[in-house]
Amino acid sequence: MSWPLVNLESVAHINPRLPKGTDESQVVTFLKMASVSEGGELLEQEKRILSETKKGFTYFEKDDVLLAKITPCFENGKAALLDDLETQLGFGSTEFHVLRAVEGKLDSKYLFHLVWNEEFRFLGKHAMKGAAGQQRISTDFLKNLKIPLPPLETQKQIAAVLEKADQLRKDCQQMEQELNSLAQSVFIDMFGDPVTNPKGWEISALDSIASVQLGKMLSSKSKQNVNPKKYLRNANIQWREVGIDDLLEMDFNEKEMKKFRLQRGDLLVCEGGEIGRCAIWNEQVQDCYYQKALHRVRINPQFLTSEYLQEYFFWMAKLGGLVNSTNEVTFKHLTAEKMNKLKVPLAPISKQKEFSEIYTSIRSELNNNVELMKEADAAFGAIMQKAFKGELNL
């Protein structure tokens, strides 16, 4: 069943005005743009007196829908249903649009999902006006927006189904955070922080327990399409993750192939940018190499596991342990010389292997969770499309 399409302004008040005679001494909630997440939630609620906020800010009330109007906040999905607003009235950034459902015609939760989805953001992005970097969604765009309008009870049922589907996505995101925190906390529990070395492990220079090699310099000569090979750059390395979706190619001769070829267990460490950021290479693609923006650390398995060294770098970076090992000019760089001399607390290899097993198990759970997140995202999008087309079985 298809629902009738109506202009949004016929069933919702858009940017309503503060009623005259409102008590100006009352406490209201104040929301900055940063108070609204891209996940459709409120992150913080500040309290102010109405008289201090009524001029120069956007007025809203509990159960209104807030929608970021400016780029890139709009495209990133900054919006929220204010059903958890801690006061009846609120004010916030002038870069918000306020949508208020007309009672008896439109359900607030249904309204929120109408404007918090990829299809709506696509339409809005192409209707933005203003100079580059300052483009905004206009009030007229919202007023004239055509929305499907099922009966009120059906709107509530659709909103309930979408809430359940969205909660599944949020549960997956929460699980991801918890698993990442678990991996980090296990390392500290087992080994202590590597900067202060509270457990008193023996200290070794990195070059005595691993080999360190910077990658190949990128140049015009390496782009002649003579024996091109895929290679990793700084941008491909995130904490604990190697991105392979956008691998580039450059030429490697036979000598360079031997020198710069990656093998399973190599640790790739960023030389610049966010220094120390690293990830383990697990042969995600065959016959892959790397450029000079990265150090390749190849461990001696007598002394180290890749997982232990990866977490060493994470905590050294997080706790400031790499600050004195950087070369500062305009950018920060972790030179090969300083990399080799890094002091590594050398916990017993048996204990490192125990950690690696735990870490690998956690990573397996994380990978399973990623697949669940993809499925949940796809299901949410499919449910939303069917709901607004009247094809959802309620």
N, C-alpha and C positions, 0 to 999 in steps of 0.2 A: 504494500500500500504506500503510495506517495503522499506526502503531506503538502498542504498549501504553502506557498512561499509568500512571505510578507516582509515589508521593510522593517528593519530593527527598531526604528524610531516609533513604530506603531504599537510596540509591546514593551518598550524599555525607555526610561528617561536617560538621556545621554548628557553627562556633565551637569547634573542638577545643581541649583543654587542653594546656599544655606538659607533656611527660612528666617524671615524677619522676626525679631523679638527673641531669638534663641539666647538662653542664659550664657553670658560670656565668662562667667566665673567658674564654669564647670571644667572638670578635667577631661581632656580628649586624648586620643591616641595619635601619635605622629609617626608617619612612615616615610623614610627616605627611599630612594630607588634601590639602594643596597639592602633594604629590609625585605624586599620581595625576591624570591628565588626564581630560577629558570625552571624549577620543578613544580611551579604553581603553589608555593607555600610562603607563609610569612616566617621570616627568620628572627625578627626582633620587633618589639613594640615599645616605643618611647612615650612617656607621658608629658603633656604640656597643658597649660591653661588656654582655653579657647581664645581669649582676648589677645593672646600673644601670637596666635597662628592664623587668625581668620583672614588676614590680608597677606597676599603674596604666595598663598599655598592653595592646594586643591582640596576641596571639601568632599567627604564621603561619609557613609554610615555603615553600620553592621549589615552584613548580607549583600552589600554592593559587590560588584566585580571591578577590580582595578586592572588596567591594561596599560603597559608602557607604550608610549606613542613614538618615541624617538629611536633612531637607529643607533647602535645595533641591539639595544635592549628589546625592541619589539621582535626582531627576527630570532633572538635567542629565547623567546618564550616567557619573558617576565610578565606574569599576570597572577592574580590571586582572587579567590572567593573569600570575602571577609566575614565568613561565618564564625570565626574564632576571634574577632576583634574584641579587645578587652574593655572597650567603652562603646557606647551607642554611636557617638560621633568621632570623626577623625579628620586629620588633615595630612597632606603629604606633598611630595614633589609635584611641581607644575608639569612635569613630563609624564604624568598619568592621565589617561582618560578614565572616567567613572561611568559605569553602566549599572542602572538600577531597574530590575524587572518590575513591570507593572503587575501589581497583585491581582491574581485571578486570571491573568493572561499568560504569564511567563514564569517558569520556575528558575530561581537563581542558580541552582546547580547545573541545570540544563544550559542556561545562558553562559555560564563559565566554560563549559566544554565546547560550546559553539565558537568561542573566541580563543580557545587554548588548544589548537591543533595545527598540524602542518599545512593543511589546505587553506585555512584562514590566513596563516602567516604568508603563504605564497601569494594570495590575493592582495593582502595588505602591502607586501613589499613592492609589488608592481603598481601600487596606487599612491606611493609615498610622494610627498612634495617637499621642496626646499633645496638648499645648497648641499653639495656633497659633504657628508659627515654630520649634517644637521637636518637630515630628512625626517619627516614625521608623518604619521597617519592622521588624516584630517577628520574633524567632526562630521563633515558631510559624507565621507566614505562610510563611517559607521551608521549614520542615519539611513543611508540608502542601501545598506547591506541587506541582501535577500537571505532570509533564514527560513528553514522548514519549521512549521508550527503544528505539531500534533496536539491532541487534547492535553490539558494540564496534567491529568493523571498519567498519561503515557510519557510526558516529559519527565516526570519524577521517576518513572520506571527506567527510562533510558539513562538518566543521570546516575541511578543506583548501579546499573550494570557497568557503566563506564568507571564509576568509582572503584568497584571491585577489581576491574581489569587494571586500573592505574595502581591500585594498592599492591597488586602482584608485582608490577614493575618496581615499585618502591621497596618491596621486600627483597627483591634481588639486589638492588643497589645497596641496601643496608647490609646484606650478607657479604657483598664484595668488600665493603669497608671493614667489617668485622674480621674477615679472613686476612686482609692486608695487615690489620692491627695485630692479629695473632702472630703472624710471621715475624713482625718486628719485635714484639714483646718476648717471644721465645728466644730470639738471639740475645737480647739484653739479659734475660734471666740466666741463660747458659754461660755467657761470656763476659757480661758487663760491658760498659761503653768503651770503645777502643781508644778514645782520647785520653782518659785517665787510667785505664787498665786496672780497675780496682781488684781484680782477681790475681794480679801479679803474674800474668803469663810472660814467658820469655819473649823478648822483642827481637825481630829480625828485619833487616832491610829487604824491601820487596824484591830487588834484583838477586838476592841470594836464595829465594824460594820460588821464583817465577821469572819468565823472560818477558820483557816489555818491548814492543815494536810499534812505532808510529806507522800510519798507513801511507799510501802513495799520494804524492802531490798531484793535484788536479791542474792540468794546463791544456792549452790549445793543442799541443802535440799528442795529448792522450785522447783526443776526440777525432781521430782520423778514420775511425771505423775499421781499424786493423786489429783483428782478434778482440772485439769488444766483450767485456764481462760485466756482470752485475756487481755493484759495490754499495757498501753502506756508508752513509754520511752521518754527521752529528744529529740531523733531524730524525733519522731512523731509530735513534736510541733514546728511549725513555726509561724511567726507573723500572727495572725488572722486565721490560718489554722491548722486543725488537720489531719495529714496523716494517713490513715488506710490501706494502701496497703500492709504494711509489719508488721502487728501486730504479736508479739511473745506471748508465753503462759508460765505461771508458776502456781504453785499450790497455792490455797487459801483455808484455812479452813473456817468453818462457821463464826467464830469470825472475821477473816480477811476480809471476804466478806462484812460483815456489816460495817467494818471500812473503807475499801478502794473502795467500789463500787461507780462508778461515776453516777451522775444524771444530767439531762438537766439543763444548766445554770451554771454548775461548771466552774471555770476559772482555767486552768492548767498553772502553771508558772514554767519556768526552774530555777532550783536551782543552776546550774553550767553552764559552757560553755558561751553562750550569756545570761547572767543573766537577768531575767525579761521577756525574750521572752515568749509570752503567747498566748493562744487561748481559745475560749469558747467551751465547750463540748455540742453538740446538739444531743446526742444519735445517732451518726452516725452508731454505731453497738450496739446491745443489750448486756447487762451483761458484761460490760467492767470495768477494774481496772487500777491501775497505780503504777509505781515503785518509789523508793526513790529519783530519780533524779528530781522529779517533786513535787511542792507544789500544793495541791488542795485548792482553795479558794472558800468557799461556802458563798455567800453573805447573809446578812440580807436585804430582800427586802424593809424593812421600810426605809433604809438609802441609798441603792446602787442598781444600775442595773449592770448586767455583762458587758454590752457594755461600760458603763462609766468607769468601773474599768480596763477593757482591754486597753482602750486608755490611761488611767492614766499610766499604766505600760509602754506602748509604748513611751510616751513622757518623762517619768522619765528616761528610758534607753537612749533615743536619746539625751536628754539634760544633761546627767551626774548626774541625781538626785539619782541614785542608787550606785554611787561610794563610798560614805561614809557608805553604808549599807552592804558592802561586806567584806568577810573575806578572806584575801589574804595569801596563803601559796605558793603553786606552781600554783594552779588554783584559779579562783575567785568563791566564793560561796555565795549565799544568804541564810544564815542560817534561821531556823525556828524562832529563837529568834528575829533576826533583821527584818525578814519578818513581824512578828506580830506588831512590833513597828513602821513600816513605817507610815509616816504622810500623810494622805489622805485629800485633800481639799474636804469638804463635801458640794457640790452644792445642792440646793433644789431638792428633789426627783422628783418633777413635771418637772423640767428642764432636769434632767437626763433621764426621760421617753421620753421626747420630742426628745432628742438626740438619744435614742435607736430606736425610730420609724424611724428617718431619716437614721440612720446607717443600720438598717434592710432593708430598701428600697434600699439603695446603694448596700448592699451585694447581694440582689436579682438581681439587674442589673448586678453585677459582675459575678454571677453564670450563668446568661443568656449569658453573653459575653464569658465565658469559653466554653460553648457549641458551640457558633458560631466559636470560635477559633479552636476547635477540627474539626468542619465541614470544615472550611477553610483549615486547614492543610491536611485533608484527600482529599479534592478536588484538592489541589495543587499537591499532590503526584500522584493522579490518572491522572490528566491532563498531568503531566510531563511524566509518563510512556506511555500514549497513543501517546503523541507528538513524542517521540523518536522511537516509533514502527511504525509510519506512520498511526496510527489509529484515529488521531484527525481530526474531520470535520472542516475545515477552511473556 
